[in-house]
Amino acid sequence: MKYITLLAMTFATTPVLAQTSADSAAIRATALDYIEGYYEGNSERMERALHPSLAKRIVVVRGSEVLVQNMTAEQLINITRRGGGSSMPVSERRSDVQITALFGNAATVRVDAATWVDFLHVGKVDGRWVIINVLWEMRPES
């Protein structure tokens, strides 16, 4: 019993990697195209990272009202094309990427960005890892 518990604890704390190092590198590159493309105002990098059916969402609480705001791939690409986060000082930009789960052609990736955290669902579509869903949340102001 102790062996099973130890084994389970080992797997629970081991970083998640893709089936191959090439998959891990491609997932990471996709996440970096997304966040760095946004910071750079580089719509080509952003578009390369996104599946055309992307759904990006945030839950917003305003008093007693709870809203889910949505953004499409096209909207996010256009925001990036118009400058995205390029006005943010380089010293404030964060782009910490962590693959947190992987199964077959699906991965979950956490991106710790400047003032928010993105949780990406990334899928391998036609041999390419692309972002299909994003749920994000603002960091609390300190």
PyMOL commands that set and color helices and strands:
alter all, ss='L'
color gray80, all
select helices_A, chain A and resi 2-13+21-40+43-49+73-81+90-92
alter helices_A, ss='H'
color red, helices_A
select strands_A, chain A and resi 50-62+65-72+96-103+106-112+116-125+128-138
alter strands_A, ss='S'
color yellow, strands_A
deselect
rebuild
show_as cartoon
